[in-house]
Amino acid sequence: MKRIFTFKILIFATLLSAVLYSCEDVIEVDLNEENIDLISVEAYLENRPTDNVYVKLQSTLPVDNSEQNPPINDAVVEISDNENYSNSVVLKEVSNSGVYVLPGNVTYEAQPDKTYYLRITTSDGVQVTASDYMKKVETLDSVKVNLSARGDFEFLAIFISSQETPGEGDYYKWDIYINNNLLYESENLSFASDELVDGNYIYDFEIFTDFYEDDEDQILRMGDTIYVEQLSITAPIYDFYLGMVNQAFAGNPFSVPPANVQGNLSSSDNKRVLGFFSARDVSPGNTVIIGEDNFAPLKHAYQQEN
């Protein structure tokens, strides 16, 4: 297998065309007991009708341990908002998995322009807390799949078009699904800030490029179904993703990194907590099925190059 680029992050601040790639350097890190037995939190609250709350709790193992991080069971996990009459719900663990979701037949209405709070109390009495503001996200107008100008039009890429909200300080993430499977690996994350493009309409912004040369390793294939969601995220979540990519560790966002990236979580025992709590508005895009028509340069991108 040959991979041309390892890690990438897409940033509006680079005038919609730059992609940062990290080298495969060997990073030597002195590990100590502070890197072991930490609480890892993966928590999302989204503006969807159903299945919009998800919290996963794990306890970390040493980085040289090949076993899966053990789940944290029997925690009390609560979501609430900042209203005078707070809308709150206590989540239910699924089959001792460390995953906490809404109880059966219970819904939780999440709306933009509110601050949401996560409170976790472990069976040992440790409290983990976080808050995040859900900002309204602009409508994702279109999703396209075409050959990319990067690499002399040899690689397929995914493009989006959307209005950027006037007023600096907006942050975005794009969740990409291929045949209903989320591109979850850290090297495939797509997120951006609005620096230098504030309030502009963003045409054909390239959020993912399939830089695999070998056919058997390519991610985007003929007949694949591509679906993209545009999410609003906040500065702390953006900084977490940025720090994670800068550290250039392999795996998913909640694997144990060589050195811990600071998220927006805090613990009553003053230990570092891995992961984050993200409250985000969601705008779904159109679905694209890759066919012969997609194996051509995107007209708008081609005009920019010429």
Number of C-alpha atoms within 10 A of each C-alpha: 9 9 12 12 15 15 20 22 22 22 22 21 15 16 12 19 12 14 15 14 17 15 9 11 7 6 11 8 8 8 12 8 8 11 19 14 15 18 20 23 24 17 19 16 25 23 21 16 10 13 14 18 21 16 23 19 26 22 18 23 18 17 15 7 9 8 9 11 18 14 17 21 18 16 20 17 22 19 22 18 20 14 10 6 7 11 14 16 16 16 21 19 22 13 9 11 15 21 21 25 19 22 13 8 6 11 14 20 14 23 19 18 11 16 17 25 20 23 19 21 17 17 12 8 12 14 18 21 19 19 21 23 21 24 21 20 21 17 18 21 16 17 23 23 26 24 24 25 19 17 12 9 16 17 21 27 25 23 22 23 18 18 16 21 19 12 11 14 12 22 24 24 23 21 19 22 17 17 12 11 11 14 16 14 12 21 22 20 22 20 23 22 22 23 17 13 19 19 15 13 12 16 16 20 21 25 26 21 22 21 22 19 14 10 10 9 14 14 14 21 16 11 12 16 17 23 22 25 19 24 26 24 26 20 15 17 23 19 15 18 24 17 15 22 22 16 16 22 19 17 13 15 21 19 18 24 18 18 16 16 21 19 21 18 19 19 17 11 10 10 14 18 22 26 26 25 24 25 30 28 25 24 19 17 19 14 14 19 17 19 14 10 9 17 18 16 21 19 12 11 19 14 9 8 9 5
